[in-house]
Amino acid sequence: MKRTLATIAGAGGHPGPYELALDPRQSTLATAKIVAERAEAARIDALFVPDLLVFGAQGTIGAQEPLIFVAALSQVTSKAGLIATVSTTFHHPFNLARLFGTLDHVSNGRAAWNLVTSSIGEQNFGPGELPSPEQRYARAAETLEVVHKLWDSWRPGALRAGPDGQAVLDPELVEPIRHHGEYFSVEGPINIPPLPQGRPVLIQAGQSTAGIALGARYAEVVFTALPTLADAHEFTDRIRGQAAAHGRTPDLPLIFSSFHATFGATEAEAQRLVRERLEAIDYEKGRGLVADMLGGGLDLSEAKLDEPLPESLLPDISAINRRRGRAEIFSRLIRERRTLRELIQAAQDTGHWSAAGTPEQLADAVQERFEAGVLDVLSLGGLADDVQHDFVVNGLLHELRRRGIVKEDYRGPTLRENLGLARPSGDLS
């Protein structure tokens, strides 16, 4: 099969939950349905729902529970995959196996799990501090071990058609898993039938050392913040080198990169939009955002905007429990002598890849990474906005398809088929 670039769009839209809540006749699903319909019409491979577990953090006000949200979207879509972000730190693997297994059934094989270990939210799940990244990823690894065993606990032939065409269950082929580990004891088996995809697609987000180790071992797709081509090469070589040590094929995991694109009908228009965006930044509030990118706890109120930050402010990465990957990115920018103003500007994209230009110029940037082998899945945003939708679908996607980089249509009914991923053969734990 020819390698092509997969595409994923955020499932949200505008108006948001607060505006919609003012009118009981509307729902947040109504605006997401518009995005979903546009995504399927454009043959975008999947819809993505993020999650954060606290009130008031950046981007979290009005956030809704992802699994319920994509389950609802499964009933107003028929082709696009459905990706829900769910944390292993605050959920039990038996529940996760049933939840995502059920989503795979109700969507007829379009489910995907974006696995995170959470950098916030511990105050809502009982006493105690947020565990270290190493502890969170150890729990995540055991969670996946349990979940995979549960999904595989129905052996071939356990459910088959009888002579009259009715289902026949052989309970001898539905086996307990009898897992007893550091974090969980789960007898099993799972009590839902085998899944349409065998297992939902596993996507994992994490750039710390522990996160890369988990992704290299288990993930089929890794979601990353890779602001430069050099960053993308370094990350891809690192994670695929570790994956190869686990006996995985050289093309796994797939690299899923966020893409913060500023479109213009001309290059001059795109650059004008970038300037306007920079001029609208509240640089005083931006100091706090940079401090957050560096792990929190820094006071940058007296730092001069147009001077580099001293390297003495660099955090001890190993002591950071939250978003180590972001802290590593912004620590590197400080070592490169970026001014505080430049750091605040970079923080607007939270360390993600950003570019500006015409659809053709942005297609050039995407093609460069794709042909370098460091980009397999691309995020596309703004489908709810008519102008942005036109730039994405009739501009960027059209150009990428003309160049043979993005496929013209869905390959099949399941998300695995559309991402070019093999059906799991059995025990991957």
Secondary structure in CASP SS format (residue, H / E / C, confidence):
PFRMAT SS
TARGET T0000
AUTHOR 0000-0000-0000
METHOD secondary structure of the structure
MODEL  1
M C 1.00
K C 1.00
R C 1.00
T C 1.00
L C 1.00
A E 1.00
T E 1.00
I E 1.00
A E 1.00
G E 1.00
A C 1.00
G C 1.00
G C 1.00
H C 1.00
P C 1.00
G C 1.00
P H 1.00
Y H 1.00
E H 1.00
L H 1.00
A H 1.00
L C 1.00
D C 1.00
P C 1.00
R C 1.00
Q C 1.00
S C 1.00
T H 1.00
L H 1.00
A H 1.00
T H 1.00
A H 1.00
K H 1.00
I H 1.00
V H 1.00
A H 1.00
E H 1.00
R H 1.00
A H 1.00
E H 1.00
A H 1.00
A C 1.00
R C 1.00
I C 1.00
D C 1.00
A E 1.00
L E 1.00
F E 1.00
V E 1.00
P C 1.00
D C 1.00
L C 1.00
L C 1.00
V C 1.00
F C 1.00
G C 1.00
A C 1.00
Q C 1.00
G C 1.00
T C 1.00
I C 1.00
G C 1.00
A C 1.00
Q C 1.00
E C 1.00
P H 1.00
L H 1.00
I H 1.00
F H 1.00
V H 1.00
A H 1.00
A H 1.00
L H 1.00
S C 1.00
Q C 1.00
V C 1.00
T C 1.00
S C 1.00
K C 1.00
A C 1.00
G E 1.00
L E 1.00
I E 1.00
A E 1.00
T E 1.00
V E 1.00
S E 1.00
T C 1.00
T C 1.00
F C 1.00
H C 1.00
H C 1.00
P H 1.00
F H 1.00
N H 1.00
L H 1.00
A H 1.00
R H 1.00
L H 1.00
F H 1.00
G H 1.00
T H 1.00
L H 1.00
D H 1.00
H H 1.00
V H 1.00
S C 1.00
N C 1.00
G C 1.00
R C 1.00
A E 1.00
A E 1.00
W E 1.00
N E 1.00
L E 1.00
V E 1.00
T C 1.00
S C 1.00
S C 1.00
I C 1.00
G C 1.00
E H 1.00
Q H 1.00
N H 1.00
F C 1.00
G C 1.00
P C 1.00
G C 1.00
E C 1.00
L C 1.00
P C 1.00
S C 1.00
P H 1.00
E H 1.00
Q H 1.00
R H 1.00
Y H 1.00
A H 1.00
R H 1.00
A H 1.00
A H 1.00
E H 1.00
T H 1.00
L H 1.00
E H 1.00
V H 1.00
V H 1.00
H H 1.00
K H 1.00
L H 1.00
W H 1.00
D C 1.00
S C 1.00
W E 1.00
R C 1.00
P C 1.00
G C 1.00
A C 1.00
L E 1.00
R E 1.00
A E 1.00
G C 1.00
P C 1.00
D C 1.00
G C 1.00
Q C 1.00
A E 1.00
V E 1.00
L E 1.00
D C 1.00
P H 1.00
E H 1.00
L H 1.00
V E 1.00
E C 1.00
P C 1.00
I C 1.00
R C 1.00
H E 1.00
H E 1.00
G C 1.00
E C 1.00
Y C 1.00
F C 1.00
S E 1.00
V E 1.00
E C 1.00
G C 1.00
P C 1.00
I C 1.00
N C 1.00
I C 1.00
P C 1.00
P C 1.00
L C 1.00
P C 1.00
Q C 1.00
G C 1.00
R C 1.00
P C 1.00
V E 1.00
L E 1.00
I E 1.00
Q E 1.00
A E 1.00
G C 1.00
Q C 1.00
S C 1.00
T H 1.00
A H 1.00
G H 1.00
I H 1.00
A H 1.00
L H 1.00
G H 1.00
A H 1.00
R H 1.00
Y H 1.00
A C 1.00
E C 1.00
V E 1.00
V E 1.00
F E 1.00
T E 1.00
A C 1.00
L C 1.00
P C 1.00
T C 1.00
L H 1.00
A H 1.00
D H 1.00
A H 1.00
H H 1.00
E H 1.00
F H 1.00
T H 1.00
D H 1.00
R H 1.00
I H 1.00
R H 1.00
G H 1.00
Q H 1.00
A H 1.00
A H 1.00
A H 1.00
H C 1.00
G C 1.00
R C 1.00
T C 1.00
P C 1.00
D C 1.00
L C 1.00
P C 1.00
L E 1.00
I E 1.00
F E 1.00
S E 1.00
S C 1.00
F E 1.00
H E 1.00
A E 1.00
T E 1.00
F E 1.00
G C 1.00
A C 1.00
T C 1.00
E H 1.00
A H 1.00
E H 1.00
A H 1.00
Q H 1.00
R H 1.00
L H 1.00
V H 1.00
R H 1.00
E H 1.00
R H 1.00
L H 1.00
E H 1.00
A C 1.00
I C 1.00
D C 1.00
Y H 1.00
E H 1.00
K H 1.00
G H 1.00
R H 1.00
G H 1.00
L H 1.00
V H 1.00
A H 1.00
D H 1.00
M H 1.00
L C 1.00
G C 1.00
G C 1.00
G C 1.00
L C 1.00
D C 1.00
L C 1.00
S C 1.00
E C 1.00
A C 1.00
K C 1.00
L C 1.00
D C 1.00
E C 1.00
P E 1.00
L C 1.00
P C 1.00
E H 1.00
S H 1.00
L H 1.00
L C 1.00
P C 1.00
D C 1.00
I H 1.00
S H 1.00
A H 1.00
I C 1.00
N C 1.00
R C 1.00
R C 1.00
R H 1.00
G H 1.00
R H 1.00
A H 1.00
E H 1.00
I H 1.00
F H 1.00
S H 1.00
R H 1.00
L H 1.00
I H 1.00
R H 1.00
E C 1.00
R C 1.00
R C 1.00
T E 1.00
L H 1.00
R H 1.00
E H 1.00
L H 1.00
I H 1.00
Q H 1.00
A H 1.00
A H 1.00
Q C 1.00
D C 1.00
T C 1.00
G C 1.00
H C 1.00
W E 1.00
S E 1.00
A E 1.00
A E 1.00
G E 1.00
T C 1.00
P H 1.00
E H 1.00
Q H 1.00
L H 1.00
A H 1.00
D H 1.00
A H 1.00
V H 1.00
Q H 1.00
E H 1.00
R H 1.00
F H 1.00
E H 1.00
A C 1.00
G C 1.00
V C 1.00
L C 1.00
D C 1.00
V E 1.00
L E 1.00
S E 1.00
L E 1.00
G C 1.00
G C 1.00
L C 1.00
A C 1.00
D C 1.00
D H 1.00
V H 1.00
Q H 1.00
H H 1.00
D H 1.00
F H 1.00
V H 1.00
V H 1.00
N H 1.00
G H 1.00
L H 1.00
L H 1.00
H H 1.00
E H 1.00
L H 1.00
R H 1.00
R H 1.00
R C 1.00
G C 1.00
I C 1.00
V C 1.00
K C 1.00
E C 1.00
D C 1.00
Y C 1.00
R C 1.00
G C 1.00
P C 1.00
T C 1.00
L H 1.00
R H 1.00
E H 1.00
N H 1.00
L H 1.00
G C 1.00
L C 1.00
A C 1.00
R C 1.00
P C 1.00
S C 1.00
G C 1.00
D C 1.00
L C 1.00
S C 1.00
END
